[in-house]
Amino acid sequence: MTYYIGLMSGTSLDGVDAVLIGMQGATWQGALAHSYVPYPESIKTQVLALQQQGANELHQTAILAQQLSKLYAQAVAQLLQAEHLNAGDIAAIGCHGQTIRHVPEQAYSLQIADWSLLAELTGIDVVGDFRSRDLAAGGQGAPLVPAFHAALFGNTPHTRVLANIGGIANISVLRPEQAPLGFDTGPGNMLMDAWVQRHFGIAYDDNSNHAQQGEVLPELLQTWLAHPYFHTPYPKSTGRDLFDLAWLETYLSGNERPVNVLRTLLELTAVSLSQDIALFNPHEVYVCGGGVYNPLLMQRLRALLPQASWHSTEALNLHPQWMEAAAFAWLAARRLLGLPSNAATVTGAKGPRCLGAVYLA
């Protein structure tokens, strides 16, 4: 068995997930272990600052890439130590990097990391820059995880959907004997997290405690749902470039109770996600990402789409917090094997492409 490590730091900006996987050639053997390194507040602040145009951007981006790569190396070291492995036991690290801008309509998506530094610090070959090749082929460069989902879970007698509720929510649609589909449905946890950080001074709404105290503001919800993104046909992808606090606050009078805005944001995620899932009339939905731990969100999703059976991806033997990092480990394996790893039916690319650039240790 060959070992790979995947690293993922997403739009939630909470930290770095590292997942160890096993492969036998191109065949998946399982996700074996996980480690996590939280982002210091200074890193979050720098990432958010670079989401907008500002002074000295190039320098700030380069320095932040180095800082991130040191955190990535720390996550790798933690994982190796816990599993009693050495650098020489790992074929490659698949490192997504931290998304700073995602602008597929102009054929670019910027994820920052100093992949050469990561290879130097870990002594392990690194595969990074996964999105550029798909974009060059006319694709969105995202989402990339549906190809992984299809490889692992696509052997199904009926339609199933995997819903990832991270900062952004996205779905993978797996249909019998057909190529996968998938796209970003809109905000996941990102707007809710940003709102509670500003108004309640907490990182996220643990156990839906604050949202459960609020009520949906119907006019505000319908105004948000009227945004063109929700009515754009797939393939499509989005991010913080579109859905951020500034976008949210454009529609507020300033007199709303914070718990009501939070509850309405939760409903925005639930409605936009469930409406897109309903397009495919799935028999079952498997959920991963931080949203699976939001009880009110999961309650609303089940209520909005009761005809489907809802599960955590743990039912598929993959922990919901491990999914994306495991996917980038799988993508790294595909790159080293010279195999295509995008799903053109998902991204809109002209065809299959081998994704990622290799940085030798």
N, C-alpha and C positions, 0 to 999 in steps of 0.2 A: 504493500500500500504506500502511496506517495502522499506526503502531507503538504498542505498549503494553508496560509493564513490570510484571511480577508479583514480589511479595515474599513470602517464606515463611520463618518461623522456627517450627519444630515442637517436638514433645514431646522430641526428642533434646537440645534446648538447646545445640546446638553452634554455631549462628550463623545469619546471614541469607543466604539465596540470593536473588539478583535475576536475572531472566531477561527478555530482550527478545524479544518475539514480533512477527510481522507478521500483519495481518488485511486481507482485502479485503471490506469490509462485514462480514457475519457468517461469512465463509469463512476458515478457517485457512490461513495461508501458511507457517508454520514457526516454530520456535524458533531465534533467530539468534545470541544471545550470552548470556554468563553472567558474573556476578561474585559474590564471596562475602566476607562480613565476619564473622570469628569473634566469638563472645561473649566479652567479658572475664569472668574468674572472678566478679567482683562482680555482674555481671548474672545469671549462673546462680544465684548464692546468693540474690539477691533474688527471682527467679522461684520458686525452690523454697520460699522462706519464705512466699510468698503463696499457695502451694498449700494451706496450713493456716490455720485461723483464728488471728488474733493481734492484738496491740495496734496501734492507729494504722493499720489496714489501708487506709482510704480515702486518707490522705495518701501512704502508701508506694506504693499503686497509681498514683496520679496522677504522682508523681515518676518511677516506673519507666517509665510510658508515655512520658514526655518523653525519657528516656534511650534507650529503644528506638527512638523515632522519629528521633533523631539518628543512630543506627546505620543505620536504614533509609535515611535521606537519604544517608549515606556510601556505602552500597551502590549507590544510584542514581547518585550522582556518579561513582563508579568505572566503572560500566557506560557512562555517557554519554561519559566521557573516552576509554575504550578503543575505543569505536565511532565517535568523532568526531561525536557528535550533540549537539544542544542541547535544553534543556527544551521549546522550542517544537515540536520534532519528535515529541514523545510526546503521544498523545491522553489517556492516563490511566495512573495507577499503580493496580494492584490489590494492596492490602495486607491480608493475613490478620490480622496482629497476633499477639501471643503468648498462647496459651491459658493462663488461670489456673485456671478452673473449668469443667468440662463436666458439667452435671447435667440431661440431657434429660428425665429423669423428673419434674422440676419445671419444665420448659419454659424453661430458660435455659442459655446457654453464654457464658462471658465471655472474650473476646479483648481484650487491652489494646494500645492504641497511641494516640498523640495525632495523629489523622489530619489535623486542622486544622494542627498544627505541621508535619507532613510536607509538606502542600501549600504551606505558607509557605516552608519550607526549600528545596524543590525547584523551586517555581514551576510545578508540574504538578498538574492535577486528580487527586484521590485517591478511590478507591472502597474503602470498608472496611465492617466490620460485616456480613459476608456471611451469618452463620448465623441471625440473629434472625428474618428474614422466614419462613424455613422452619419454625423453631420455633413462630412465631405461627400457622402453618397446621397445627399438630399434628404436625410432623415432628421428627426427631432433630436436625436442623441439621447432620448429619454422617452419613457422609462426603459431601463435595460433589464430589470429583474424578471419581466415576463418570460424571457427566453429560458432563464433558470427554472422558473416555475413549470414551464412546459416540459423541460427535461426531467424534472423530478416527479411532477404530479399530473402530467398530461395524459397518462393512460387511464382514462375515465370513461365509463359507459354513458355518462350524462354530463351536461354542462355544469362546470363548477367555476366559481370565481374566488380568487385570492385577493383580498382587500388589504392593502398596506396603509395604515393610518399613522403616518409620521407627521412631520411638519406640514407636508403636502400629502393628500390622500391620492392613491392610485390603485388601479385594479388590473389584474391579469384574468383574462377570460379563456378558459380551457374547454374546448369542445371536442367531442369524439371525432377522430379522424380528420381534424381540421387544424390549420395553423392557428397559433394563439393570437388573441387581440389584447389590447391594453392601452391605457392612457391615464393621465392625471385628471382626476375629477374636480380638483379645486383644493381649498384649504383643508388641512387635517387638524392638527393640534396647534399649528403655528400662531394663528390669530388669538385663540383662546389663551395660550401661554403668554403672549405679549401683553394681552389685556390684564391678566391677573398679576403679572410682574409689575405693571405700571400702577394698578389701582389697589392691590392687596399686598404687594411686596413679597410675593412667593413665586417659586419657579414654575409651578403648575397647580391646577386645581385638584388637589389630592382627593380621591374618592368622590369627585363632583360636588364637594361640600358647598362651594359658593354658587355654582350653577343651579343647584337644587333649591336655592333660596330665591331664585329669580323666575321671571315669566317671559315668554316669547313676546317680542314686539312685532306684530304681524306686518305692519307697513314697512318697517325697517328690513325685515327678512325678505319681503318681496322685492324691495329696492335692490338689495344685494344680489338676489337670485336673477334679477334682470340683466346682470352684467353679461356682456357678449361672450365671455369665455365659456359660460355654462351652456351656451347654445351653439358653440362652434363644433362642427363635426370632427371626430378623431380621424387621423392621428393628431394628437395635441399634447402639450406639456406646459407646465407653468412653474412658478416659484415665488420667492420673496420679491422679485422684481415687479410683480403685479399685485400680489396680495400681501400688504403690510399694514402697519398701524396707520400710516398716512392715508392709505386707501380707505380703511375702515372709518376713520374719523371724518372723512369728507362728507359722510352721510349722517353725522350726528349733530344734534342741536346743542349738546352740552348739558342738557337738563335730564338726561336719562340716568336711571339708577345703574351703577356699575354691574350689579348682579343681573339686571335685566338684559344688558348688552351681552354679558357673558352667556346667558342662557340662549340668547338669539344667535350668537356665534356657534354655539353647540348645535343648534337646530340647522344652521347653514351647512355645517359639515354633514349632519345626518341626512338632510334632504337632498343635497347635491350628490352625495355618494350613493344613496339608496336609489335615486332616480336613474343614475347611470347603470347601476347593477341591474335594475329591473328591465333595462333594454334587452337583456340576454336571457331573462327568465331562468336563472340557474336553479338547479336542484339543491345546491349547498354553497355556502359562503364560508371561507376560512379567513380569519382576521389575524394580522400581525401588526407590529409597531406599537408605539405607546398608547394608541387609542383603545387597544383591547383592554386596558386597565381603567378606562373611564366608564364607570357603571351606568351613568345616565345616558351617555352616548350609545353604548351597546344596547341599552333598553330601547332607545328611540329607533335604532336601526332595525331591531327585531320587530318593533311595532309597525314601522313603515314598510317592511318587506316580510310579512309573516309567512308567505308561501315557501320561503327558503329556510333550510335548517342552517343555523349559525354556530360556528365553532372557532376556537382558537387554533392556530396552526400547530399547536402541541398535539392535536389529534392526528397530524401528519408526521409526527416525530421530528418537528423542527420548532424550537422555542420561538415565540413571537418576537423576542428582542434580538435573536440571532440572525434573523432571515436575511437582512440586507448585507451584513458583513459576510455571511456565508456565500451569498451570491457573488460578491466580488472576489472571493477566493476561487470559486468555480470559474469565473471569467478569466482569472489569472491562469488557471490550468488550461483552459481552452486556448489562450494566447500562446503558451509554451508549446502546446501541441499543434499549433498552426491551424486551428479549427475556427469556423465562424461562430460568433456568439451574440449577434444581434438577432432580433426577430423583425424582419422587414415589414411584416404585416402590422406590427405595433408602431414602429418608429416612422414608417413611410419611406425608408431608405430604398434605393434602387434594387437592392438584393442583399444576400448574406455577406457579411464582412467580418474579418478577424480584428477584434478590438484590442486596443491598448498598446503602449510603448514599453519596451523592456529596458530597465536600468540595472546593469550587472553590478554585483557586489565586488 
